[in-house]
Amino acid sequence: MTRSITMLLAGGAAAAALALTGCSAGMNSQTADQVAAVPGFSWTVPGPNGGNVALRDAMIAYGGATGYAQGATAPLQLRIFNDTEQPITLDKFESNDAAGVKLASAADLKASPSPAAESPSPAASKSPKAAGSPSPDAEASPQAEASPSPATAAPAKLTIAPAGYLELTPGSGQFLALTGLKKAVVNGQGVHLKLTFSNGVVIETPPGTVVPLAPPLSPQPRLPITPPPTRAGTEGEGH
């Protein structure tokens, strides 16, 4: 009796072990086909000396119901993570779907000044000081040439510290912007993007993959329901 019970328990344990082995070898887990909840493009590339450089949730900022027209400028929003032991710099950014990619700031999102603000007032144009010739002291002043304008100042390097990240979004104050789109980009479409770093890592959208256009932050209003046209001669007909 005791021997039979022992053999029965041993057989049950062996059967359970075989069942578990078969489950792990021949069946897909429930998490095998899960994808990230974020809608943007994400990619990870190993660093040359260990660690990874990762691009996360890259998208074109939402541009309205009609998207972006050909020739327009489209701001990007993305985050880059440096999971290496050395600081890295984002040296180059380019796209096959745009004439160029530039590092932009919040000032680029502001509306252009109105013509009234650009044109001088009549009072200023008739001012005797404006019509008169400048004094010799004003022409000889070296201070006007010594101070460079902010527009010509070199942009700061986009350096990412070890175990750090870089946020390039319109809300962060600096971002990448596609200039001169070669094609219109509407909802459901996207663009090619290539980033080159100082450690030799290159992150590029592979063939068949794009940086998509971001969805709207809030649900869009529904279109009004238009009733079907009434056929002539059917007004007032009963059933």
C-alpha positions in Angstrom: 0.0 0.0 0.0 2.8 2.4 1.0 4.7 1.6 -2.2 1.7 2.2 -4.3 1.1 5.6 -2.8 4.7 6.6 -3.2 4.7 5.6 -6.9 1.5 7.5 -7.4 2.9 10.7 -5.9 6.1 10.4 -7.9 4.1 10.0 -11.1 2.0 13.0 -10.4 5.0 15.2 -9.8 6.6 14.0 -13.0 3.5 14.7 -15.0 3.2 18.2 -13.5 6.9 18.9 -14.4 6.3 17.8 -18.0 3.2 19.9 -18.2 5.1 23.0 -17.1 7.9 22.3 -19.5 5.5 21.9 -22.4 3.8 25.1 -21.5 7.0 27.1 -21.5 8.3 25.5 -24.7 5.3 25.2 -27.0 2.9 27.9 -26.0 3.1 31.7 -26.2 2.9 33.7 -23.0 0.2 36.3 -22.6 2.7 39.1 -22.7 4.6 38.0 -25.8 2.5 40.1 -28.2 1.9 43.1 -26.0 3.1 46.5 -27.3 3.9 49.8 -25.6 0.9 52.0 -24.7 2.6 55.1 -26.1 1.8 55.9 -29.8 5.2 57.3 -30.8 8.2 55.8 -32.4 10.7 54.2 -29.9 14.1 52.6 -30.7 17.1 51.3 -28.6 20.7 51.0 -29.9 23.6 49.4 -27.9 26.5 51.7 -27.2 30.0 50.9 -28.4 31.3 50.4 -24.8 28.2 49.0 -23.2 24.9 50.3 -22.2 22.2 51.7 -24.6 21.0 54.9 -26.2 17.2 55.0 -26.5 14.7 57.2 -28.3 11.3 57.2 -26.7 7.9 58.3 -27.9 9.0 60.4 -30.9 6.1 62.1 -32.6 5.2 65.1 -34.7 3.3 67.6 -32.6 -0.4 67.6 -33.4 -1.1 70.1 -36.2 -4.8 70.2 -36.3 -7.4 68.2 -38.2 -5.7 68.8 -41.5 -2.2 68.0 -40.4 0.8 69.8 -42.1 0.9 71.0 -45.7 3.8 70.5 -48.0 6.5 73.1 -47.4 5.3 73.7 -43.8 7.4 73.5 -40.6 6.5 70.7 -38.2 7.8 70.5 -34.6 8.8 67.2 -33.1 8.5 65.9 -29.6 10.8 63.2 -28.3 13.0 62.0 -25.4 16.5 60.5 -25.6 17.9 58.3 -22.8 21.7 57.8 -22.3 22.1 54.4 -20.5 25.9 54.4 -20.9 28.8 55.4 -18.7 29.9 58.3 -20.8 28.2 61.6 -21.7 27.1 61.8 -25.3 26.1 64.6 -27.6 23.4 64.7 -30.3 25.6 65.9 -33.2 23.3 65.6 -36.2 19.6 65.3 -36.9 18.1 64.9 -40.4 15.1 63.6 -42.3 14.5 62.4 -45.8 11.0 63.9 -45.8 12.1 67.5 -45.0 14.5 70.1 -46.5 16.1 70.3 -43.1 15.8 69.7 -39.3 16.7 72.5 -37.0 17.0 73.0 -33.2 14.1 75.4 -32.4 12.9 77.2 -29.3 9.7 78.6 -28.0 10.2 81.8 -29.9 9.8 79.8 -33.2 6.2 78.9 -32.1 5.2 82.6 -31.6 3.2 84.3 -34.3 5.0 86.5 -36.7 4.7 90.3 -35.9 1.9 92.1 -37.6 2.7 94.6 -40.4 1.7 97.5 -38.2 4.4 96.5 -35.7 7.0 96.2 -38.4 6.3 99.5 -40.2 7.6 102.6 -38.4 5.1 105.2 -37.2 4.6 108.4 -39.3 5.9 110.5 -36.3 9.1 108.5 -36.3 9.7 108.9 -40.0 9.2 112.7 -39.8 11.4 113.1 -36.8 14.3 115.6 -37.5 16.7 113.3 -35.7 15.9 110.5 -38.0 16.3 112.6 -41.2 19.6 114.2 -40.0 23.0 112.7 -40.6 24.5 110.7 -37.8 27.2 112.3 -35.7 30.9 111.3 -36.2 31.0 109.9 -32.7 28.1 107.5 -33.4 29.9 106.1 -36.5 33.2 105.7 -34.7 31.6 103.8 -31.7 33.0 100.2 -31.7 30.3 98.9 -29.3 27.7 98.4 -32.0 29.9 96.0 -33.9 31.4 94.2 -30.9 28.1 92.8 -29.5 26.7 90.0 -31.7 23.0 89.6 -32.1 21.2 86.7 -30.3 20.2 85.2 -33.7 23.8 84.6 -34.7 24.8 83.0 -31.3 25.8 79.4 -31.6 23.3 77.0 -30.1 24.1 75.1 -27.0 25.3 71.5 -27.4 22.7 68.9 -26.7 24.7 66.8 -24.2 23.2 63.9 -22.3 24.9 62.9 -19.0 25.4 59.2 -18.1 22.2 57.7 -16.9 20.4 60.9 -18.0 17.9 61.9 -20.5 17.2 64.8 -22.9 13.6 66.1 -23.5 13.1 67.9 -26.8 9.4 69.0 -26.8 7.8 72.4 -27.5 6.8 72.5 -23.9 10.4 72.1 -22.7 11.7 75.2 -24.4 13.8 73.5 -27.1 12.8 71.0 -29.7 13.6 69.7 -33.2 11.6 71.1 -36.1 11.2 69.7 -39.6 11.5 72.6 -42.0 10.2 72.5 -45.6 8.2 69.3 -45.6 8.6 67.5 -48.9 5.1 66.1 -48.7 1.9 66.8 -46.8 1.6 64.9 -43.5 -1.9 64.1 -42.3 -3.3 62.1 -39.5 -2.2 58.4 -39.8 1.1 59.3 -41.6 4.6 60.1 -40.4 8.1 61.0 -41.5 11.7 59.6 -41.6 14.1 60.7 -38.8 17.8 60.0 -38.3 19.8 61.0 -35.2 23.6 60.7 -34.9 25.5 60.8 -31.6 29.1 61.6 -30.6 29.7 57.9 -29.6 28.9 56.6 -33.0 25.3 55.5 -32.2 22.8 56.2 -35.0 19.1 55.9 -34.4 17.0 55.9 -37.6 13.5 54.9 -38.5 13.8 51.5 -40.3 12.1 51.0 -43.7 8.3 50.8 -43.2 8.5 52.7 -39.9 8.0 56.4 -39.4 7.8 59.0 -36.7 4.0 59.4 -36.6 1.8 62.4 -36.2 0.6 62.8 -32.6 -3.1 62.4 -31.8 -5.0 65.3 -30.5 -4.8 66.0 -26.8 -8.6 66.2 -26.5 -11.4 64.5 -28.4 -12.4 66.4 -31.6 -15.9 67.8 -31.9 -18.4 65.7 -33.8 -19.5 66.9 -37.2 -23.2 68.0 -37.2 -25.6 65.5 -38.7 -27.0 66.6 -42.0 -30.5 65.4 -42.8 -31.0 63.7 -46.2 -32.4 65.9 -48.9 -36.1 65.9 -49.5 -37.3 64.7 -52.9 -39.4 67.2 -54.9 -43.1 66.5 -54.6 -42.9 64.5 -51.4 -43.5 67.3 -48.9 -46.5 66.6 -46.7 -47.0 63.0 -47.8 -48.5 60.8 -45.2 -48.3 57.1 -44.6 
